[in-house]
Amino acid sequence: MANRNQFPSRKTVEQVREMYPRGSRVELISMDDPYSKLSPGDRGTVNVVDDTGTVFVNWDCGSSLGVVYGVDRIKKI
């Protein structure tokens, strides 16, 4: 698991982008954010993966919170 202060390599970011292209449907497994109202099992649609590997999701519940690489977990559905 990646450290919050350490960004993934360019190669890793490209792999994340290939795994979660725009429009992919995902389900949240876990999120390490005490202020998030998202819960495991919530679903959404990938909007973009930024240069740090964060997957920004338009969650079905209305949130657009990003999934931090190496910290939070999602799966493709």
mmCIF file of the N, C-alpha and C atoms, coordinates in Angstrom:
data_MODEL
# 
_entry.id   MODEL 
# 
loop_
_atom_site.group_PDB 
_atom_site.id 
_atom_site.type_symbol 
_atom_site.label_atom_id 
_atom_site.label_alt_id 
_atom_site.label_comp_id 
_atom_site.label_asym_id 
_atom_site.label_entity_id 
_atom_site.label_seq_id 
_atom_site.pdbx_PDB_ins_code 
_atom_site.Cartn_x 
_atom_site.Cartn_y 
_atom_site.Cartn_z 
_atom_site.occupancy 
_atom_site.B_iso_or_equiv 
_atom_site.pdbx_formal_charge 
_atom_site.auth_seq_id 
_atom_site.auth_comp_id 
_atom_site.auth_asym_id 
_atom_site.auth_atom_id 
_atom_site.pdbx_PDB_model_num 
ATOM 1   N N  . MET A 1 1  ? 0.848   -1.181 0.000   1.00 0.00 ? 1  MET A N  1 
ATOM 2   C CA . MET A 1 1  ? 0.000   0.000  0.000   1.00 0.00 ? 1  MET A CA 1 
ATOM 3   C C  . MET A 1 1  ? 0.889   1.239  0.000   1.00 0.00 ? 1  MET A C  1 
ATOM 4   N N  . ALA A 1 2  ? 0.547   2.206  -0.824  1.00 0.00 ? 2  ALA A N  1 
ATOM 5   C CA . ALA A 1 2  ? 1.354   3.415  -0.974  1.00 0.00 ? 2  ALA A CA 1 
ATOM 6   C C  . ALA A 1 2  ? 1.185   4.347  0.223   1.00 0.00 ? 2  ALA A C  1 
ATOM 7   N N  . ASN A 1 3  ? 2.224   5.077  0.499   1.00 0.00 ? 3  ASN A N  1 
ATOM 8   C CA . ASN A 1 3  ? 2.195   6.092  1.534   1.00 0.00 ? 3  ASN A CA 1 
ATOM 9   C C  . ASN A 1 3  ? 1.467   7.317  1.000   1.00 0.00 ? 3  ASN A C  1 
ATOM 10  N N  . ARG A 1 4  ? 0.689   7.990  1.823   1.00 0.00 ? 4  ARG A N  1 
ATOM 11  C CA . ARG A 1 4  ? -0.063  9.173  1.389   1.00 0.00 ? 4  ARG A CA 1 
ATOM 12  C C  . ARG A 1 4  ? 0.843   10.255 0.810   1.00 0.00 ? 4  ARG A C  1 
ATOM 13  N N  . ASN A 1 5  ? 2.091   10.317 1.240   1.00 0.00 ? 5  ASN A N  1 
ATOM 14  C CA . ASN A 1 5  ? 3.003   11.363 0.795   1.00 0.00 ? 5  ASN A CA 1 
ATOM 15  C C  . ASN A 1 5  ? 3.832   10.942 -0.411  1.00 0.00 ? 5  ASN A C  1 
ATOM 16  N N  . GLN A 1 6  ? 3.627   9.739  -0.904  1.00 0.00 ? 6  GLN A N  1 
ATOM 17  C CA . GLN A 1 6  ? 4.420   9.236  -2.012  1.00 0.00 ? 6  GLN A CA 1 
ATOM 18  C C  . GLN A 1 6  ? 3.505   8.985  -3.203  1.00 0.00 ? 6  GLN A C  1 
ATOM 19  N N  . PHE A 1 7  ? 3.777   9.667  -4.309  1.00 0.00 ? 7  PHE A N  1 
ATOM 20  C CA . PHE A 1 7  ? 2.952   9.518  -5.495  1.00 0.00 ? 7  PHE A CA 1 
ATOM 21  C C  . PHE A 1 7  ? 3.402   8.301  -6.295  1.00 0.00 ? 7  PHE A C  1 
ATOM 22  N N  . PRO A 1 8  ? 2.475   7.653  -6.996  1.00 0.00 ? 8  PRO A N  1 
ATOM 23  C CA . PRO A 1 8  ? 2.848   6.506  -7.828  1.00 0.00 ? 8  PRO A CA 1 
ATOM 24  C C  . PRO A 1 8  ? 3.655   6.961  -9.045  1.00 0.00 ? 8  PRO A C  1 
ATOM 25  N N  . SER A 1 9  ? 4.380   6.015  -9.630  1.00 0.00 ? 9  SER A N  1 
ATOM 26  C CA . SER A 1 9  ? 5.180   6.318  -10.819 1.00 0.00 ? 9  SER A CA 1 
ATOM 27  C C  . SER A 1 9  ? 4.264   6.622  -12.008 1.00 0.00 ? 9  SER A C  1 
ATOM 28  N N  . ARG A 1 10 ? 4.842   7.223  -13.018 1.00 0.00 ? 10 ARG A N  1 
ATOM 29  C CA . ARG A 1 10 ? 4.093   7.527  -14.246 1.00 0.00 ? 10 ARG A CA 1 
ATOM 30  C C  . ARG A 1 10 ? 3.522   6.245  -14.853 1.00 0.00 ? 10 ARG A C  1 
ATOM 31  N N  . LYS A 1 11 ? 4.322   5.177  -14.825 1.00 0.00 ? 11 LYS A N  1 
ATOM 32  C CA . LYS A 1 11 ? 3.877   3.882  -15.359 1.00 0.00 ? 11 LYS A CA 1 
ATOM 33  C C  . LYS A 1 11 ? 2.655   3.375  -14.591 1.00 0.00 ? 11 LYS A C  1 
ATOM 34  N N  . THR A 1 12 ? 2.701   3.492  -13.271 1.00 0.00 ? 12 THR A N  1 
ATOM 35  C CA . THR A 1 12 ? 1.575   3.054  -12.445 1.00 0.00 ? 12 THR A CA 1 
ATOM 36  C C  . THR A 1 12 ? 0.332   3.870  -12.748 1.00 0.00 ? 12 THR A C  1 
ATOM 37  N N  . VAL A 1 13 ? 0.480   5.182  -12.894 1.00 0.00 ? 13 VAL A N  1 
ATOM 38  C CA . VAL A 1 13 ? -0.664  6.047  -13.218 1.00 0.00 ? 13 VAL A CA 1 
ATOM 39  C C  . VAL A 1 13 ? -1.270  5.622  -14.556 1.00 0.00 ? 13 VAL A C  1 
ATOM 40  N N  . GLU A 1 14 ? -0.436  5.319  -15.535 1.00 0.00 ? 14 GLU A N  1 
ATOM 41  C CA . GLU A 1 14 ? -0.941  4.872  -16.835 1.00 0.00 ? 14 GLU A CA 1 
ATOM 42  C C  . GLU A 1 14 ? -1.703  3.556  -16.695 1.00 0.00 ? 14 GLU A C  1 
ATOM 43  N N  . GLN A 1 15 ? -1.217  2.661  -15.841 1.00 0.00 ? 15 GLN A N  1 
ATOM 44  C CA . GLN A 1 15 ? -1.914  1.389  -15.611 1.00 0.00 ? 15 GLN A CA 1 
ATOM 45  C C  . GLN A 1 15 ? -3.279  1.635  -14.965 1.00 0.00 ? 15 GLN A C  1 
ATOM 46  N N  . VAL A 1 16 ? -3.338  2.571  -14.021 1.00 0.00 ? 16 VAL A N  1 
ATOM 47  C CA . VAL A 1 16 ? -4.613  2.915  -13.390 1.00 0.00 ? 16 VAL A CA 1 
ATOM 48  C C  . VAL A 1 16 ? -5.561  3.491  -14.440 1.00 0.00 ? 16 VAL A C  1 
ATOM 49  N N  . ARG A 1 17 ? -5.050  4.350  -15.307 1.00 0.00 ? 17 ARG A N  1 
ATOM 50  C CA . ARG A 1 17 ? -5.886  4.941  -16.366 1.00 0.00 ? 17 ARG A CA 1 
ATOM 51  C C  . ARG A 1 17 ? -6.423  3.874  -17.319 1.00 0.00 ? 17 ARG A C  1 
ATOM 52  N N  . GLU A 1 18 ? -5.592  2.871  -17.619 1.00 0.00 ? 18 GLU A N  1 
ATOM 53  C CA . GLU A 1 18 ? -6.047  1.781  -18.485 1.00 0.00 ? 18 GLU A CA 1 
ATOM 54  C C  . GLU A 1 18 ? -7.103  0.928  -17.783 1.00 0.00 ? 18 GLU A C  1 
ATOM 55  N N  . MET A 1 19 ? -6.940  0.718  -16.492 1.00 0.00 ? 19 MET A N  1 
ATOM 56  C CA . MET A 1 19 ? -7.870  -0.105 -15.736 1.00 0.00 ? 19 MET A CA 1 
ATOM 57  C C  . MET A 1 19 ? -9.218  0.588  -15.527 1.00 0.00 ? 19 MET A C  1 
ATOM 58  N N  . TYR A 1 20 ? -9.180  1.922  -15.361 1.00 0.00 ? 20 TYR A N  1 
ATOM 59  C CA . TYR A 1 20 ? -10.384 2.693  -15.061 1.00 0.00 ? 20 TYR A CA 1 
ATOM 60  C C  . TYR A 1 20 ? -10.565 3.840  -16.055 1.00 0.00 ? 20 TYR A C  1 
ATOM 61  N N  . PRO A 1 21 ? -10.856 3.522  -17.326 1.00 0.00 ? 21 PRO A N  1 
ATOM 62  C CA . PRO A 1 21 ? -11.074 4.600  -18.297 1.00 0.00 ? 21 PRO A CA 1 
ATOM 63  C C  . PRO A 1 21 ? -12.364 5.361  -17.992 1.00 0.00 ? 21 PRO A C  1 
ATOM 64  N N  . ARG A 1 22 ? -12.448 6.565  -18.501 1.00 0.00 ? 22 ARG A N  1 
ATOM 65  C CA . ARG A 1 22 ? -13.646 7.397  -18.340 1.00 0.00 ? 22 ARG A CA 1 
ATOM 66  C C  . ARG A 1 22 ? -14.882 6.595  -18.744 1.00 0.00 ? 22 ARG A C  1 
ATOM 67  N N  . GLY A 1 23 ? -15.902 6.660  -17.914 1.00 0.00 ? 23 GLY A N  1 
ATOM 68  C CA . GLY A 1 23 ? -17.147 5.951  -18.194 1.00 0.00 ? 23 GLY A CA 1 
ATOM 69  C C  . GLY A 1 23 ? -17.245 4.585  -17.539 1.00 0.00 ? 23 GLY A C  1 
ATOM 70  N N  . SER A 1 24 ? -16.113 4.081  -16.985 1.00 0.00 ? 24 SER A N  1 
ATOM 71  C CA . SER A 1 24 ? -16.145 2.786  -16.293 1.00 0.00 ? 24 SER A CA 1 
ATOM 72  C C  . SER A 1 24 ? -17.030 2.866  -15.065 1.00 0.00 ? 24 SER A C  1 
ATOM 73  N N  . ARG A 1 25 ? -17.737 1.793  -14.790 1.00 0.00 ? 25 ARG A N  1 
ATOM 74  C CA . ARG A 1 25 ? -18.543 1.716  -13.567 1.00 0.00 ? 25 ARG A CA 1 
ATOM 75  C C  . ARG A 1 25 ? -17.713 1.029  -12.501 1.00 0.00 ? 25 ARG A C  1 
ATOM 76  N N  . VAL A 1 26 ? -17.741 1.608  -11.290 1.00 0.00 ? 26 VAL A N  1 
ATOM 77  C CA . VAL A 1 26 ? -16.954 1.077  -10.180 1.00 0.00 ? 26 VAL A CA 1 
ATOM 78  C C  . VAL A 1 26 ? -17.811 0.973  -8.916  1.00 0.00 ? 26 VAL A C  1 
ATOM 79  N N  . GLU A 1 27 ? -17.320 0.150  -7.997  1.00 0.00 ? 27 GLU A N  1 
ATOM 80  C CA . GLU A 1 27 ? -17.951 -0.014 -6.690  1.00 0.00 ? 27 GLU A CA 1 
ATOM 81  C C  . GLU A 1 27 ? -16.898 0.236  -5.619  1.00 0.00 ? 27 GLU A C  1 
ATOM 82  N N  . LEU A 1 28 ? -17.272 0.972  -4.598  1.00 0.00 ? 28 LEU A N  1 
ATOM 83  C CA . LEU A 1 28 ? -16.352 1.271  -3.501  1.00 0.00 ? 28 LEU A CA 1 
ATOM 84  C C  . LEU A 1 28 ? -16.189 0.056  -2.600  1.00 0.00 ? 28 LEU A C  1 
ATOM 85  N N  . ILE A 1 29 ? -14.934 -0.289 -2.323  1.00 0.00 ? 29 ILE A N  1 
ATOM 86  C CA . ILE A 1 29 ? -14.621 -1.353 -1.371  1.00 0.00 ? 29 ILE A CA 1 
ATOM 87  C C  . ILE A 1 29 ? -14.317 -0.721 -0.016  1.00 0.00 ? 29 ILE A C  1 
ATOM 88  N N  . SER A 1 30 ? -13.441 0.296  -0.021  1.00 0.00 ? 30 SER A N  1 
ATOM 89  C CA . SER A 1 30 ? -13.115 0.993  1.231   1.00 0.00 ? 30 SER A CA 1 
ATOM 90  C C  . SER A 1 30 ? -12.569 2.378  0.915   1.00 0.00 ? 30 SER A C  1 
ATOM 91  N N  . MET A 1 31 ? -12.773 3.294  1.877   1.00 0.00 ? 31 MET A N  1 
ATOM 92  C CA . MET A 1 31 ? -12.276 4.661  1.732   1.00 0.00 ? 31 MET A CA 1 
ATOM 93  C C  . MET A 1 31 ? -11.805 5.136  3.103   1.00 0.00 ? 31 MET A C  1 
ATOM 94  N N  . ASP A 1 32 ? -10.574 5.645  3.140   1.00 0.00 ? 32 ASP A N  1 
ATOM 95  C CA . ASP A 1 32 ? -9.986  6.130  4.389   1.00 0.00 ? 32 ASP A CA 1 
ATOM 96  C C  . ASP A 1 32 ? -10.209 7.641  4.486   1.00 0.00 ? 32 ASP A C  1 
ATOM 97  N N  . ASP A 1 33 ? -11.466 8.033  4.639   1.00 0.00 ? 33 ASP A N  1 
ATOM 98  C CA . ASP A 1 33 ? -11.825 9.448  4.755   1.00 0.00 ? 33 ASP A CA 1 
ATOM 99  C C  . ASP A 1 33 ? -12.948 9.565  5.776   1.00 0.00 ? 33 ASP A C  1 
ATOM 100 N N  . PRO A 1 34 ? -12.621 10.022 6.989   1.00 0.00 ? 34 PRO A N  1 
ATOM 101 C CA . PRO A 1 34 ? -13.638 10.068 8.041   1.00 0.00 ? 34 PRO A CA 1 
ATOM 102 C C  . PRO A 1 34 ? -14.777 11.049 7.753   1.00 0.00 ? 34 PRO A C  1 
ATOM 103 N N  . TYR A 1 35 ? -14.596 11.956 6.791   1.00 0.00 ? 35 TYR A N  1 
ATOM 104 C CA . TYR A 1 35 ? -15.623 12.952 6.494   1.00 0.00 ? 35 TYR A CA 1 
ATOM 105 C C  . TYR A 1 35 ? -16.511 12.552 5.315   1.00 0.00 ? 35 TYR A C  1 
ATOM 106 N N  . SER A 1 36 ? -16.155 11.468 4.633   1.00 0.00 ? 36 SER A N  1 
ATOM 107 C CA . SER A 1 36 ? -16.932 11.018 3.483   1.00 0.00 ? 36 SER A CA 1 
ATOM 108 C C  . SER A 1 36 ? -18.208 10.330 3.944   1.00 0.00 ? 36 SER A C  1 
ATOM 109 N N  . LYS A 1 37 ? -19.273 10.561 3.207   1.00 0.00 ? 37 LYS A N  1 
ATOM 110 C CA . LYS A 1 37 ? -20.534 9.867  3.479   1.00 0.00 ? 37 LYS A CA 1 
ATOM 111 C C  . LYS A 1 37 ? -20.670 8.619  2.615   1.00 0.00 ? 37 LYS A C  1 
ATOM 112 N N  . LEU A 1 38 ? -19.639 8.330  1.810   1.00 0.00 ? 38 LEU A N  1 
ATOM 113 C CA . LEU A 1 38 ? -19.660 7.135  0.976   1.00 0.00 ? 38 LEU A CA 1 
ATOM 114 C C  . LEU A 1 38 ? -19.473 5.890  1.839   1.00 0.00 ? 38 LEU A C  1 
ATOM 115 N N  . SER A 1 39 ? -20.076 4.796  1.397   1.00 0.00 ? 39 SER A N  1 
ATOM 116 C CA . SER A 1 39 ? -19.997 3.524  2.120   1.00 0.00 ? 39 SER A CA 1 
ATOM 117 C C  . SER A 1 39 ? -19.582 2.419  1.162   1.00 0.00 ? 39 SER A C  1 
ATOM 118 N N  . PRO A 1 40 ? -18.943 1.366  1.691   1.00 0.00 ? 40 PRO A N  1 
ATOM 119 C CA . PRO A 1 40 ? -18.639 0.223  0.833   1.00 0.00 ? 40 PRO A CA 1 
ATOM 120 C C  . PRO A 1 40 ? -19.913 -0.237 0.128   1.00 0.00 ? 40 PRO A C  1 
ATOM 121 N N  . GLY A 1 41 ? -19.761 -0.524 -1.164  1.00 0.00 ? 41 GLY A N  1 
ATOM 122 C CA . GLY A 1 41 ? -20.910 -0.935 -1.961  1.00 0.00 ? 41 GLY A CA 1 
ATOM 123 C C  . GLY A 1 41 ? -21.475 0.190  -2.810  1.00 0.00 ? 41 GLY A C  1 
ATOM 124 N N  . ASP A 1 42 ? -21.155 1.462  -2.465  1.00 0.00 ? 42 ASP A N  1 
ATOM 125 C CA . ASP A 1 42 ? -21.618 2.578  -3.295  1.00 0.00 ? 42 ASP A CA 1 
ATOM 126 C C  . ASP A 1 42 ? -21.002 2.449  -4.683  1.00 0.00 ? 42 ASP A C  1 
ATOM 127 N N  . ARG A 1 43 ? -21.773 2.871  -5.682  1.00 0.00 ? 43 ARG A N  1 
ATOM 128 C CA . ARG A 1 43 ? -21.335 2.742  -7.070  1.00 0.00 ? 43 ARG A CA 1 
ATOM 129 C C  . ARG A 1 43 ? -21.316 4.090  -7.771  1.00 0.00 ? 43 ARG A C  1 
ATOM 130 N N  . GLY A 1 44 ? -20.477 4.153  -8.816  1.00 0.00 ? 44 GLY A N  1 
ATOM 131 C CA . GLY A 1 44 ? -20.392 5.388  -9.580  1.00 0.00 ? 44 GLY A CA 1 
ATOM 132 C C  . GLY A 1 44 ? -19.707 5.175  -10.910 1.00 0.00 ? 44 GLY A C  1 
ATOM 133 N N  . THR A 1 45 ? -19.509 6.279  -11.624 1.00 0.00 ? 45 THR A N  1 
ATOM 134 C CA . THR A 1 45 ? -18.920 6.272  -12.956 1.00 0.00 ? 45 THR A CA 1 
ATOM 135 C C  . THR A 1 45 ? -17.630 7.089  -12.946 1.00 0.00 ? 45 THR A C  1 
ATOM 136 N N  . VAL A 1 46 ? -16.555 6.504  -13.476 1.00 0.00 ? 46 VAL A N  1 
ATOM 137 C CA . VAL A 1 46 ? -15.255 7.184  -13.513 1.00 0.00 ? 46 VAL A CA 1 
ATOM 138 C C  . VAL A 1 46 ? -15.336 8.389  -14.435 1.00 0.00 ? 46 VAL A C  1 
ATOM 139 N N  . ASN A 1 47 ? -14.823 9.516  -13.930 1.00 0.00 ? 47 ASN A N  1 
ATOM 140 C CA . ASN A 1 47 ? -14.740 10.739 -14.719 1.00 0.00 ? 47 ASN A CA 1 
ATOM 141 C C  . ASN A 1 47 ? -13.335 10.898 -15.294 1.00 0.00 ? 47 ASN A C  1 
ATOM 142 N N  . VAL A 1 48 ? -12.314 10.806 -14.422 1.00 0.00 ? 48 VAL A N  1 
ATOM 143 C CA . VAL A 1 48 ? -10.930 11.021 -14.860 1.00 0.00 ? 48 VAL A CA 1 
ATOM 144 C C  . VAL A 1 48 ? -9.982  10.424 -13.819 1.00 0.00 ? 48 VAL A C  1 
ATOM 145 N N  . VAL A 1 49 ? -8.773  10.081 -14.274 1.00 0.00 ? 49 VAL A N  1 
ATOM 146 C CA . VAL A 1 49 ? -7.679  9.693  -13.380 1.00 0.00 ? 49 VAL A CA 1 
ATOM 147 C C  . VAL A 1 49 ? -6.626  10.783 -13.506 1.00 0.00 ? 49 VAL A C  1 
ATOM 148 N N  . ASP A 1 50 ? -6.290  11.427 -12.389 1.00 0.00 ? 50 ASP A N  1 
ATOM 149 C CA . ASP A 1 50 ? -5.317  12.530 -12.468 1.00 0.00 ? 50 ASP A CA 1 
ATOM 150 C C  . ASP A 1 50 ? -3.883  12.013 -12.439 1.00 0.00 ? 50 ASP A C  1 
ATOM 151 N N  . ASP A 1 51 ? -2.914  12.937 -12.452 1.00 0.00 ? 51 ASP A N  1 
ATOM 152 C CA . ASP A 1 51 ? -1.500  12.579 -12.530 1.00 0.00 ? 51 ASP A CA 1 
ATOM 153 C C  . ASP A 1 51 ? -0.957  11.933 -11.260 1.00 0.00 ? 51 ASP A C  1 
ATOM 154 N N  . THR A 1 52 ? -1.744  11.906 -10.179 1.00 0.00 ? 52 THR A N  1 
ATOM 155 C CA . THR A 1 52 ? -1.318  11.231 -8.945  1.00 0.00 ? 52 THR A CA 1 
ATOM 156 C C  . THR A 1 52 ? -1.981  9.864  -8.822  1.00 0.00 ? 52 THR A C  1 
ATOM 157 N N  . GLY A 1 53 ? -2.759  9.470  -9.838  1.00 0.00 ? 53 GLY A N  1 
ATOM 158 C CA . GLY A 1 53 ? -3.429  8.174  -9.801  1.00 0.00 ? 53 GLY A CA 1 
ATOM 159 C C  . GLY A 1 53 ? -4.760  8.198  -9.074  1.00 0.00 ? 53 GLY A C  1 
ATOM 160 N N  . THR A 1 54 ? -5.200  9.390  -8.643  1.00 0.00 ? 54 THR A N  1 
ATOM 161 C CA . THR A 1 54 ? -6.513  9.503  -7.997  1.00 0.00 ? 54 THR A CA 1 
ATOM 162 C C  . THR A 1 54 ? -7.595  9.337  -9.055  1.00 0.00 ? 54 THR A C  1 
ATOM 163 N N  . VAL A 1 55 ? -8.529  8.424  -8.779  1.00 0.00 ? 55 VAL A N  1 
ATOM 164 C CA . VAL A 1 55 ? -9.635  8.155  -9.688  1.00 0.00 ? 55 VAL A CA 1 
ATOM 165 C C  . VAL A 1 55 ? -10.823 8.988  -9.225  1.00 0.00 ? 55 VAL A C  1 
ATOM 166 N N  . PHE A 1 56 ? -11.202 9.974  -10.044 1.00 0.00 ? 56 PHE A N  1 
ATOM 167 C CA . PHE A 1 56 ? -12.350 10.807 -9.695  1.00 0.00 ? 56 PHE A CA 1 
ATOM 168 C C  . PHE A 1 56 ? -13.608 10.157 -10.245 1.00 0.00 ? 56 PHE A C  1 
ATOM 169 N N  . VAL A 1 57 ? -14.568 9.938  -9.339  1.00 0.00 ? 57 VAL A N  1 
ATOM 170 C CA . VAL A 1 57 ? -15.780 9.194  -9.651  1.00 0.00 ? 57 VAL A CA 1 
ATOM 171 C C  . VAL A 1 57 ? -16.991 10.091 -9.415  1.00 0.00 ? 57 VAL A C  1 
ATOM 172 N N  . ASN A 1 58 ? -17.938 10.046 -10.346 1.00 0.00 ? 58 ASN A N  1 
ATOM 173 C CA . ASN A 1 58 ? -19.239 10.663 -10.136 1.00 0.00 ? 58 ASN A CA 1 
ATOM 174 C C  . ASN A 1 58 ? -20.104 9.580  -9.498  1.00 0.00 ? 58 ASN A C  1 
ATOM 175 N N  . TRP A 1 59 ? -20.192 9.621  -8.176  1.00 0.00 ? 59 TRP A N  1 
ATOM 176 C CA . TRP A 1 59 ? -20.921 8.603  -7.426  1.00 0.00 ? 59 TRP A CA 1 
ATOM 177 C C  . TRP A 1 59 ? -22.421 8.769  -7.646  1.00 0.00 ? 59 TRP A C  1 
ATOM 178 N N  . ASP A 1 60 ? -23.130 7.649  -7.692  1.00 0.00 ? 60 ASP A N  1 
ATOM 179 C CA . ASP A 1 60 ? -24.576 7.660  -7.920  1.00 0.00 ? 60 ASP A CA 1 
ATOM 180 C C  . ASP A 1 60 ? -25.323 8.461  -6.857  1.00 0.00 ? 60 ASP A C  1 
ATOM 181 N N  . CYS A 1 61 ? -24.746 8.593  -5.677  1.00 0.00 ? 61 CYS A N  1 
ATOM 182 C CA . CYS A 1 61 ? -25.371 9.326  -4.575  1.00 0.00 ? 61 CYS A CA 1 
ATOM 183 C C  . CYS A 1 61 ? -25.218 10.841 -4.716  1.00 0.00 ? 61 CYS A C  1 
ATOM 184 N N  . GLY A 1 62 ? -24.452 11.291 -5.751  1.00 0.00 ? 62 GLY A N  1 
ATOM 185 C CA . GLY A 1 62 ? -24.278 12.722 -5.979  1.00 0.00 ? 62 GLY A CA 1 
ATOM 186 C C  . GLY A 1 62 ? -22.896 13.248 -5.633  1.00 0.00 ? 62 GLY A C  1 
ATOM 187 N N  . SER A 1 63 ? -22.102 12.496 -4.912  1.00 0.00 ? 63 SER A N  1 
ATOM 188 C CA . SER A 1 63 ? -20.734 12.901 -4.568  1.00 0.00 ? 63 SER A CA 1 
ATOM 189 C C  . SER A 1 63 ? -19.830 12.771 -5.789  1.00 0.00 ? 63 SER A C  1 
ATOM 190 N N  . SER A 1 64 ? -18.732 13.518 -5.801  1.00 0.00 ? 64 SER A N  1 
ATOM 191 C CA . SER A 1 64 ? -17.729 13.373 -6.857  1.00 0.00 ? 64 SER A CA 1 
ATOM 192 C C  . SER A 1 64 ? -16.339 13.220 -6.246  1.00 0.00 ? 64 SER A C  1 
ATOM 193 N N  . LEU A 1 65 ? -16.293 12.592 -5.097  1.00 0.00 ? 65 LEU A N  1 
ATOM 194 C CA . LEU A 1 65 ? -15.048 12.410 -4.357  1.00 0.00 ? 65 LEU A CA 1 
ATOM 195 C C  . LEU A 1 65 ? -14.096 11.466 -5.081  1.00 0.00 ? 65 LEU A C  1 
ATOM 196 N N  . GLY A 1 66 ? -12.809 11.792 -5.033  1.00 0.00 ? 66 GLY A N  1 
ATOM 197 C CA . GLY A 1 66 ? -11.785 10.970 -5.666  1.00 0.00 ? 66 GLY A CA 1 
ATOM 198 C C  . GLY A 1 66 ? -11.358 9.804  -4.799  1.00 0.00 ? 66 GLY A C  1 
ATOM 199 N N  . VAL A 1 67 ? -10.914 8.741  -5.455  1.00 0.00 ? 67 VAL A N  1 
ATOM 200 C CA . VAL A 1 67 ? -10.416 7.536  -4.810  1.00 0.00 ? 67 VAL A CA 1 
ATOM 201 C C  . VAL A 1 67 ? -8.888  7.614  -4.865  1.00 0.00 ? 67 VAL A C  1 
ATOM 202 N N  . VAL A 1 68 ? -8.240  7.762  -3.709  1.00 0.00 ? 68 VAL A N  1 
ATOM 203 C CA . VAL A 1 68 ? -6.799  7.996  -3.639  1.00 0.00 ? 68 VAL A CA 1 
ATOM 204 C C  . VAL A 1 68 ? -6.036  6.684  -3.856  1.00 0.00 ? 68 VAL A C  1 
ATOM 205 N N  . TYR A 1 69 ? -5.104  6.705  -4.825  1.00 0.00 ? 69 TYR A N  1 
ATOM 206 C CA . TYR A 1 69 ? -4.301  5.530  -5.131  1.00 0.00 ? 69 TYR A CA 1 
ATOM 207 C C  . TYR A 1 69 ? -3.530  5.072  -3.891  1.00 0.00 ? 69 TYR A C  1 
ATOM 208 N N  . GLY A 1 70 ? -3.604  3.767  -3.602  1.00 0.00 ? 70 GLY A N  1 
ATOM 209 C CA . GLY A 1 70 ? -2.846  3.185  -2.505  1.00 0.00 ? 70 GLY A CA 1 
ATOM 210 C C  . GLY A 1 70 ? -3.469  3.383  -1.143  1.00 0.00 ? 70 GLY A C  1 
ATOM 211 N N  . VAL A 1 71 ? -4.580  4.110  -1.062  1.00 0.00 ? 71 VAL A N  1 
ATOM 212 C CA . VAL A 1 71 ? -5.237  4.372  0.209   1.00 0.00 ? 71 VAL A CA 1 
ATOM 213 C C  . VAL A 1 71 ? -6.654  3.818  0.190   1.00 0.00 ? 71 VAL A C  1 
ATOM 214 N N  . ASP A 1 72 ? -7.433  4.253  -0.807  1.00 0.00 ? 72 ASP A N  1 
ATOM 215 C CA . ASP A 1 72 ? -8.810  3.823  -0.952  1.00 0.00 ? 72 ASP A CA 1 
ATOM 216 C C  . ASP A 1 72 ? -8.867  2.682  -1.963  1.00 0.00 ? 72 ASP A C  1 
ATOM 217 N N  . ARG A 1 73 ? -9.981  1.922  -1.950  1.00 0.00 ? 73 ARG A N  1 
ATOM 218 C CA . ARG A 1 73 ? -10.088 0.775  -2.854  1.00 0.00 ? 73 ARG A CA 1 
ATOM 219 C C  . ARG A 1 73 ? -11.430 0.755  -3.568  1.00 0.00 ? 73 ARG A C  1 
ATOM 220 N N  . ILE A 1 74 ? -11.369 0.486  -4.886  1.00 0.00 ? 74 ILE A N  1 
ATOM 221 C CA . ILE A 1 74 ? -12.572 0.306  -5.700  1.00 0.00 ? 74 ILE A CA 1 
ATOM 222 C C  . ILE A 1 74 ? -12.379 -0.929 -6.550  1.00 0.00 ? 74 ILE A C  1 
ATOM 223 N N  . LYS A 1 75 ? -13.481 -1.403 -7.138  1.00 0.00 ? 75 LYS A N  1 
ATOM 224 C CA . LYS A 1 75 ? -13.383 -2.466 -8.122  1.00 0.00 ? 75 LYS A CA 1 
ATOM 225 C C  . LYS A 1 75 ? -14.283 -2.117 -9.294  1.00 0.00 ? 75 LYS A C  1 
ATOM 226 N N  . LYS A 1 76 ? -13.880 -2.583 -10.463 1.00 0.00 ? 76 LYS A N  1 
ATOM 227 C CA . LYS A 1 76 ? -14.670 -2.369 -11.677 1.00 0.00 ? 76 LYS A CA 1 
ATOM 228 C C  . LYS A 1 76 ? -15.862 -3.302 -11.661 1.00 0.00 ? 76 LYS A C  1 
ATOM 229 N N  . ILE A 1 77 ? -17.025 -2.803 -12.093 1.00 0.00 ? 77 ILE A N  1 
ATOM 230 C CA . ILE A 1 77 ? -18.216 -3.663 -12.148 1.00 0.00 ? 77 ILE A CA 1 
ATOM 231 C C  . ILE A 1 77 ? -18.775 -3.702 -13.563 1.00 0.00 ? 77 ILE A C  1 
# 
